[in-house]
Amino acid sequence: MASTIQLVPEAEKRIDSLVARTGRSKDFFLREIIKRGLEDVEDYYLAAEVLERVREDTEAVYSDAEVR
């Protein structure tokens, strides 16, 4: 699936610098950035969902003593 994005100039310059210094393609770096960033975004939103359930008292919560 092809997608199009508009990069801010600073990000474009940083990626272009990596391309020039490493000889890797811009596509390589964009895929890496998305892969690594996607993991962080998933972690954040999944944690936010759990936090919301904790606040709603619908998620089990254990003390450190119970876990041990």
MMTF fields as JSON, N, C-alpha, C and O atoms, coordinates in Angstrom:
{
  "mmtfVersion": "1.0.0",
  "mmtfProducer": "UNKNOWN",
  "numBonds": 271,
  "numAtoms": 272,
  "numGroups": 68,
  "numChains": 1,
  "numModels": 1,
  "chainsPerModel": [1],
  "groupsPerChain": [68],
  "chainIdList": ["A"],
  "bondAtomList": [4, 2, 8, 6, 12, 10, 16, 14, 20, 18, 24, 22, 28, 26, 32, 30, 36, 34, 40, 38, 44, 42, 48, 46, 52, 50, 56, 54, 60, 58, 64, 62, 68, 66, 72, 70, 76, 74, 80, 78, 84, 82, 88, 86, 92, 90, 96, 94, 100, 98, 104, 102, 108, 106, 112, 110, 116, 114, 120, 118, 124, 122, 128, 126, 132, 130, 136, 134, 140, 138, 144, 142, 148, 146, 152, 150, 156, 154, 160, 158, 164, 162, 168, 166, 172, 170, 176, 174, 180, 178, 184, 182, 188, 186, 192, 190, 196, 194, 200, 198, 204, 202, 208, 206, 212, 210, 216, 214, 220, 218, 224, 222, 228, 226, 232, 230, 236, 234, 240, 238, 244, 242, 248, 246, 252, 250, 256, 254, 260, 258, 264, 262, 268, 266],
  "bondOrderList": [1, 1, 1, 1, 1, 1, 1, 1, 1, 1, 1, 1, 1, 1, 1, 1, 1, 1, 1, 1, 1, 1, 1, 1, 1, 1, 1, 1, 1, 1, 1, 1, 1, 1, 1, 1, 1, 1, 1, 1, 1, 1, 1, 1, 1, 1, 1, 1, 1, 1, 1, 1, 1, 1, 1, 1, 1, 1, 1, 1, 1, 1, 1, 1, 1, 1, 1],
  "groupList": [{"groupName": "MET", "atomNameList": ["N", "CA", "C", "O"], "elementList": ["N", "C", "C", "O"], "formalChargeList": [0, 0, 0, 0], "bondAtomList": [1, 0, 2, 1, 3, 2], "bondOrderList": [1, 1, 2], "singleLetterCode": "M", "chemCompType": "L-PEPTIDE LINKING"}, {"groupName": "ALA", "atomNameList": ["N", "CA", "C", "O"], "elementList": ["N", "C", "C", "O"], "formalChargeList": [0, 0, 0, 0], "bondAtomList": [1, 0, 2, 1, 3, 2], "bondOrderList": [1, 1, 2], "singleLetterCode": "A", "chemCompType": "L-PEPTIDE LINKING"}, {"groupName": "SER", "atomNameList": ["N", "CA", "C", "O"], "elementList": ["N", "C", "C", "O"], "formalChargeList": [0, 0, 0, 0], "bondAtomList": [1, 0, 2, 1, 3, 2], "bondOrderList": [1, 1, 2], "singleLetterCode": "S", "chemCompType": "L-PEPTIDE LINKING"}, {"groupName": "THR", "atomNameList": ["N", "CA", "C", "O"], "elementList": ["N", "C", "C", "O"], "formalChargeList": [0, 0, 0, 0], "bondAtomList": [1, 0, 2, 1, 3, 2], "bondOrderList": [1, 1, 2], "singleLetterCode": "T", "chemCompType": "L-PEPTIDE LINKING"}, {"groupName": "ILE", "atomNameList": ["N", "CA", "C", "O"], "elementList": ["N", "C", "C", "O"], "formalChargeList": [0, 0, 0, 0], "bondAtomList": [1, 0, 2, 1, 3, 2], "bondOrderList": [1, 1, 2], "singleLetterCode": "I", "chemCompType": "L-PEPTIDE LINKING"}, {"groupName": "GLN", "atomNameList": ["N", "CA", "C", "O"], "elementList": ["N", "C", "C", "O"], "formalChargeList": [0, 0, 0, 0], "bondAtomList": [1, 0, 2, 1, 3, 2], "bondOrderList": [1, 1, 2], "singleLetterCode": "Q", "chemCompType": "L-PEPTIDE LINKING"}, {"groupName": "LEU", "atomNameList": ["N", "CA", "C", "O"], "elementList": ["N", "C", "C", "O"], "formalChargeList": [0, 0, 0, 0], "bondAtomList": [1, 0, 2, 1, 3, 2], "bondOrderList": [1, 1, 2], "singleLetterCode": "L", "chemCompType": "L-PEPTIDE LINKING"}, {"groupName": "VAL", "atomNameList": ["N", "CA", "C", "O"], "elementList": ["N", "C", "C", "O"], "formalChargeList": [0, 0, 0, 0], "bondAtomList": [1, 0, 2, 1, 3, 2], "bondOrderList": [1, 1, 2], "singleLetterCode": "V", "chemCompType": "L-PEPTIDE LINKING"}, {"groupName": "PRO", "atomNameList": ["N", "CA", "C", "O"], "elementList": ["N", "C", "C", "O"], "formalChargeList": [0, 0, 0, 0], "bondAtomList": [1, 0, 2, 1, 3, 2], "bondOrderList": [1, 1, 2], "singleLetterCode": "P", "chemCompType": "L-PEPTIDE LINKING"}, {"groupName": "GLU", "atomNameList": ["N", "CA", "C", "O"], "elementList": ["N", "C", "C", "O"], "formalChargeList": [0, 0, 0, 0], "bondAtomList": [1, 0, 2, 1, 3, 2], "bondOrderList": [1, 1, 2], "singleLetterCode": "E", "chemCompType": "L-PEPTIDE LINKING"}, {"groupName": "LYS", "atomNameList": ["N", "CA", "C", "O"], "elementList": ["N", "C", "C", "O"], "formalChargeList": [0, 0, 0, 0], "bondAtomList": [1, 0, 2, 1, 3, 2], "bondOrderList": [1, 1, 2], "singleLetterCode": "K", "chemCompType": "L-PEPTIDE LINKING"}, {"groupName": "ARG", "atomNameList": ["N", "CA", "C", "O"], "elementList": ["N", "C", "C", "O"], "formalChargeList": [0, 0, 0, 0], "bondAtomList": [1, 0, 2, 1, 3, 2], "bondOrderList": [1, 1, 2], "singleLetterCode": "R", "chemCompType": "L-PEPTIDE LINKING"}, {"groupName": "ASP", "atomNameList": ["N", "CA", "C", "O"], "elementList": ["N", "C", "C", "O"], "formalChargeList": [0, 0, 0, 0], "bondAtomList": [1, 0, 2, 1, 3, 2], "bondOrderList": [1, 1, 2], "singleLetterCode": "D", "chemCompType": "L-PEPTIDE LINKING"}, {"groupName": "GLY", "atomNameList": ["N", "CA", "C", "O"], "elementList": ["N", "C", "C", "O"], "formalChargeList": [0, 0, 0, 0], "bondAtomList": [1, 0, 2, 1, 3, 2], "bondOrderList": [1, 1, 2], "singleLetterCode": "G", "chemCompType": "PEPTIDE LINKING"}, {"groupName": "PHE", "atomNameList": ["N", "CA", "C", "O"], "elementList": ["N", "C", "C", "O"], "formalChargeList": [0, 0, 0, 0], "bondAtomList": [1, 0, 2, 1, 3, 2], "bondOrderList": [1, 1, 2], "singleLetterCode": "F", "chemCompType": "L-PEPTIDE LINKING"}, {"groupName": "TYR", "atomNameList": ["N", "CA", "C", "O"], "elementList": ["N", "C", "C", "O"], "formalChargeList": [0, 0, 0, 0], "bondAtomList": [1, 0, 2, 1, 3, 2], "bondOrderList": [1, 1, 2], "singleLetterCode": "Y", "chemCompType": "L-PEPTIDE LINKING"}],
  "groupTypeList": [0, 1, 2, 3, 4, 5, 6, 7, 8, 9, 1, 9, 10, 11, 4, 12, 2, 6, 7, 1, 11, 3, 13, 11, 2, 10, 12, 14, 14, 6, 11, 9, 4, 4, 10, 11, 13, 6, 9, 12, 7, 9, 12, 15, 15, 6, 1, 1, 9, 7, 6, 9, 11, 7, 11, 9, 12, 3, 9, 1, 7, 15, 2, 12, 1, 9, 7, 11],
  "groupIdList": [1, 2, 3, 4, 5, 6, 7, 8, 9, 10, 11, 12, 13, 14, 15, 16, 17, 18, 19, 20, 21, 22, 23, 24, 25, 26, 27, 28, 29, 30, 31, 32, 33, 34, 35, 36, 37, 38, 39, 40, 41, 42, 43, 44, 45, 46, 47, 48, 49, 50, 51, 52, 53, 54, 55, 56, 57, 58, 59, 60, 61, 62, 63, 64, 65, 66, 67, 68],
  "secStructList": [7, 7, 7, 7, 7, 7, 7, 7, 2, 2, 2, 2, 2, 2, 2, 2, 2, 2, 2, 2, 2, 2, 7, 7, 7, 2, 2, 2, 2, 2, 2, 2, 2, 2, 2, 2, 2, 2, 2, 2, 2, 2, 2, 2, 2, 2, 2, 2, 2, 2, 2, 2, 2, 2, 2, 6, 6, 7, 1, 7, 7, 7, 7, 2, 2, 2, 2, 7],
  "xCoordList": [0.843, 0.0, 0.892, 1.746, 0.696, 1.467, 0.788, -0.438, 1.593, 1.08, 1.95, 3.109, 1.383, 2.118, 2.072, 1.018, 3.23, 3.282, 4.057, 4.902, 3.76, 4.478, 5.35, 4.835, 6.652, 7.572, 7.833, 7.863, 8.022, 8.449, 9.89, 10.639, 10.281, 11.623, 12.756, 13.713, 12.666, 13.729, 13.884, 15.006, 12.773, 12.83, 13.412, 14.216, 13.007, 13.522, 15.042, 15.751, 15.535, 16.978, 17.713, 18.774, 17.156, 17.81, 17.863, 18.879, 16.779, 16.767, 17.735, 18.484, 17.726, 18.657, 20.101, 20.946, 20.387, 21.735, 22.114, 23.23, 21.192, 21.45, 21.697, 22.597, 20.9, 21.061, 22.46, 23.147, 22.873, 24.187, 25.324, 26.315, 25.193, 26.269, 26.355, 27.434, 25.23, 25.236, 25.14, 25.51, 24.648, 24.462, 23.191, 22.915, 22.426, 21.145, 20.085, 20.259, 18.993, 17.95, 17.046, 16.953, 16.392, 15.42, 14.285, 13.788, 13.871, 12.826, 13.22, 12.392, 14.487, 14.957, 14.714, 14.155, 15.144, 15.019, 13.558, 13.186, 12.742, 11.333, 10.66, 9.846, 10.984, 10.426, 10.887, 10.093, 12.165, 12.693, 12.007, 11.627, 11.854, 11.212, 9.778, 9.331, 9.061, 7.674, 7.614, 6.796, 8.47, 8.45, 8.729, 7.995, 9.788, 10.158, 9.134, 8.783, 8.671, 7.683, 6.341, 5.649, 5.974, 4.708, 4.685, 3.659, 5.794, 5.882, 5.637, 4.92, 6.231, 6.037, 4.589, 4.023, 3.994, 2.615, 1.666, 0.739, 1.892, 1.067, 1.177, 0.165, 2.397, 2.598, 1.845, 1.184, 1.942, 1.292, -0.217, -0.828, -0.827, -2.279, -2.821, -3.894, -2.096, -2.528, -2.443, -3.333, -1.383, -1.252, -2.349, -2.889, -2.676, -3.734, -5.077, -5.875, -5.33, -6.567, -6.626, -7.668, -5.522, -5.476, -5.684, -6.439, -5.019, -5.174, -6.63, -7.131, -7.296, -8.708, -9.549, -10.453, -9.26, -9.991, -9.692, -10.579, -8.452, -8.103, -8.909, -9.46, -8.98, -9.743, -11.233, -11.918, -11.727, -13.143, -13.392, -14.532, -12.316, -12.379, -12.89, -13.596, -12.513, -12.883, -11.65, -11.76, -10.502, -9.241, -8.694, -8.646, -8.285, -7.719, -6.401, -5.571, -6.215, -4.996, -4.473, -5.233, -3.164, -2.539, -1.441, -0.727, -1.31, -0.224, 1.063, 1.044, 2.197, 3.476, 3.553, 4.175, 2.938, 2.945, 2.165, 2.583, 1.039, 0.259, 1.011, 0.918, 1.737, 2.496, 3.624, 3.901, 4.262, 5.357, 4.814, 5.575],
  "yCoordList": [-1.172, 0.0, 1.24, 1.4, 2.079, 3.315, 4.413, 4.521, 5.233, 6.372, 7.576, 7.442, 8.735, 9.974, 10.782, 10.922, 11.317, 12.185, 13.452, 13.458, 14.505, 15.766, 15.929, 16.062, 15.92, 16.083, 17.556, 18.368, 17.89, 19.25, 19.398, 18.421, 20.604, 20.795, 20.261, 19.687, 20.437, 19.965, 18.453, 17.95, 17.723, 16.257, 15.845, 14.916, 16.534, 16.244, 16.421, 15.589, 17.494, 17.751, 16.667, 16.204, 16.266, 15.246, 13.91, 13.216, 13.548, 12.29, 12.372, 11.428, 13.481, 13.653, 13.552, 13.001, 14.08, 13.991, 12.537, 12.12, 11.768, 10.34, 9.606, 8.772, 9.92, 9.293, 9.578, 8.673, 10.834, 11.223, 10.577, 10.15, 10.501, 9.971, 8.455, 7.898, 7.773, 6.309, 5.589, 4.42, 6.277, 5.634, 4.792, 4.18, 4.755, 4.026, 4.915, 6.128, 4.291, 5.046, 5.789, 5.448, 6.806, 7.539, 6.6, 6.68, 5.715, 4.736, 3.877, 3.593, 3.465, 2.656, 3.392, 2.834, 4.658, 5.416, 5.709, 5.665, 6.0, 6.239, 4.987, 5.081, 3.815, 2.568, 2.337, 1.928, 2.594, 2.433, 3.38, 2.979, 4.617, 5.615, 5.203, 5.294, 4.754, 4.338, 3.105, 3.04, 2.127, 0.902, 1.202, 0.757, 1.954, 2.263, 3.186, 3.006, 4.151, 5.084, 4.415, 4.731, 3.496, 2.794, 1.991, 1.937, 1.374, 0.621, 1.545, 1.184, 2.73, 3.689, 4.162, 4.268, 4.443, 4.921, 3.831, 4.109, 2.6, 1.484, 1.357, 1.239, 1.38, 1.277, 2.372, 2.111, 3.588, 4.72, 4.533, 4.655, 4.238, 4.151, 2.921, 2.982, 1.817, 0.644, 0.923, 0.528, 1.599, 1.963, 2.948, 2.853, 3.883, 4.851, 4.146, 4.525, 3.119, 2.347, 1.633, 1.63, 1.034, 0.34, 1.347, 1.084, 2.489, 3.514, 3.947, 4.138, 4.1, 4.487, 3.416, 3.742, 2.139, 1.061, 1.04, 0.747, 1.346, 1.42, 2.539, 2.359, 3.673, 4.804, 4.491, 4.961, 3.697, 3.302, 2.13, 1.709, 1.607, 0.469, -0.802, -1.612, -0.956, -2.171, -3.013, -4.031, -2.596, -3.316, -3.773, -2.996, -5.029, -5.55, -4.851, -4.657, -4.476, -3.812, -4.592, -4.958, -4.839, -5.615, -4.804, -4.05, -4.959, -4.288, -5.043, -6.162, -4.416, -5.113, -6.355, -7.348, -6.308, -7.478, -8.632, -9.786, -8.327, -9.375, -9.99, -11.191, -9.163, -9.646, -10.579, -11.586, -10.245, -11.057, -12.364, -13.209],
  "zCoordList": [0.0, 0.0, 0.0, 0.872, -0.945, -1.037, -0.249, -0.245, 0.423, 1.178, 0.875, 0.482, 1.061, 0.847, 2.129, 2.75, 2.525, 3.696, 3.355, 2.46, 4.071, 3.928, 5.158, 6.268, 4.98, 6.109, 6.366, 5.441, 7.637, 7.948, 7.461, 7.44, 7.073, 6.513, 7.393, 6.874, 8.707, 9.603, 9.516, 9.459, 9.504, 9.403, 8.057, 7.979, 7.008, 5.658, 5.617, 5.051, 6.209, 6.236, 7.021, 6.601, 8.15, 8.972, 8.25, 8.296, 7.589, 6.837, 5.664, 5.412, 4.952, 3.832, 4.3, 3.595, 5.484, 6.041, 6.305, 5.996, 6.874, 7.105, 5.794, 5.698, 4.798, 3.48, 2.941, 2.468, 3.016, 2.495, 3.276, 2.684, 4.597, 5.434, 5.417, 5.618, 5.179, 5.281, 3.944, 3.84, 2.924, 1.63, 1.556, 0.525, 2.627, 2.606, 1.954, 1.833, 1.539, 0.842, 1.823, 3.002, 1.295, 2.092, 2.494, 3.618, 1.593, 1.912, 3.111, 3.977, 3.155, 4.286, 5.598, 6.542, 5.647, 6.887, 7.232, 8.405, 6.252, 6.529, 7.077, 7.995, 6.533, 7.059, 8.495, 9.342, 8.775, 10.135, 11.115, 12.215, 10.713, 11.569, 11.871, 13.014, 10.86, 11.065, 11.951, 12.869, 11.687, 12.488, 13.963, 14.845, 14.217, 15.605, 16.262, 17.428, 15.523, 16.053, 16.294, 17.262, 15.42, 15.568, 16.861, 17.539, 17.204, 18.46, 19.653, 20.585, 19.62, 20.713, 20.787, 21.876, 19.643, 19.606, 20.096, 20.857, 19.666, 20.148, 21.661, 22.353, 22.173, 23.624, 24.357, 25.362, 23.862, 24.514, 24.554, 25.616, 23.407, 23.358, 24.087, 24.689, 24.039, 24.805, 26.302, 27.054, 26.741, 28.156, 28.561, 29.663, 27.687, 27.98, 28.148, 29.006, 27.331, 27.459, 28.81, 29.465, 29.223, 30.511, 31.646, 32.582, 31.56, 32.582, 32.706, 33.814, 31.593, 31.619, 32.311, 33.081, 32.044, 32.711, 34.209, 35.011, 34.593, 36.016, 36.666, 37.752, 36.018, 36.565, 36.661, 37.569, 35.722, 35.736, 36.681, 36.871, 37.271, 38.185, 37.495, 38.096, 36.214, 35.487, 35.147, 34.464, 35.615, 35.38, 36.724, 37.678, 36.799, 38.04, 38.342, 37.453, 39.604, 40.041, 41.245, 42.141, 41.25, 42.321, 42.988, 42.327, 44.284, 45.0, 44.735, 44.224, 45.09, 44.899, 45.793, 45.416, 46.952, 47.829, 47.2, 47.294, 46.564, 45.911, 44.726, 44.469, 44.03, 42.863, 43.317, 42.665, 44.421, 44.923, 45.42, 45.892]
}
